[in-house]
């Protein structure tokens, strides 16, 4: 009966994900329910220990949220790395003799930043002041600094605006290269944390193939031990991610 319910949840979750549902919250809950059902089915079929099945349901249910966070981090990283090219595009417009607002409106920026510059272009076309129109650029720390530099350059109207933008672009490239190096080092810690989390549970799965060990895990003492290990694993994983700067 439990497996039938799990299959139904998995199918329902897939149907919601593939369908055009108007509410993202429904999709998120459906994805979590579907992954949890699949994880529970696999754990019940391979291990067959109730505590492990419950832990698998909880872990698998968190997978969609982890994927959303990973995609969000990737989008933020791509936008951050696109800013130097965007500054260079604005610099090209200034070099051609356009004022800063016009250079921003006409800049051909990398794809991750196109929606933001499109909003700026629309705001300028609607007659808003340049300082107010750049609000669309200020959705991240780098964009905040870029917008501040552009507004300052427009207000001062200095002849060396191009040189200022060139220097700012070089500074951004150097900063992004340094951050990329730090992120690469942190990725080793994140990988080690994931391996450390997976290793004991792979061992549990392998040992559970033996009927005697499976029976021991099903006993109250074995269930309590697995629950304690699951809690310790979760705490250790979160601690390692925090140390690695992954939050």
Order of alpha helices (4+ residues) and beta strands (2+ residues): alpha-alpha-alpha-alpha-alpha-alpha-alpha-alpha-alpha-alpha-alpha
